[in-house]
């Protein structure tokens, strides 16, 4: 199975090549994927969860990558987790964000762990390198929303929840809120 993780990492690195984070530092996007995969590994995710951690944004954010591609290359189990984590880009952003909260409670344990890692990475990123054009109020609103998503997730390992809450507390200190 480690081959599955290595293949997912290579696929994600290639799919996200040239993409950067929204922050002022314009870090390579793959750093986010590394952070999410590291989180999932630290908190006991299995090979399928780790592969999904690498692939969680490919369908949503990479041109030419489809859910069928993920299923064909990585199998139905990985594809199912990635599908749970993929927003419908045809919807307005506000609706996608609302639906993340609504659908959080029905996530599988694997998808919930990846989602928790994703939100932890994103909260840290927003605090470390404020996205271009974002006010402090918008950053705080993002952290509030991330908390709402995580609060709605099924139970996750306690250490994973503690790590997320530490990221939120650090972000709030950064923003002075």
Buried (B, 14 or more C-beta within 10 A) or exposed (E): EEEBBEBBBEBBBEBBEEEBBBBEEEBBBBBBBBBBBBBBBEBEBBBBBBBBBBBBBBBBBBEEBEBEBBBEBBEEBBBBBBBBBBBEEEEEEEEBBBEBBEBBEEBBBBBBBBBBBBBBBBBBBBBBBBBEEBEEEEBBEBBEBBBBBBEBBBEBBEEBBEBBBEBBEBBBEBBEE
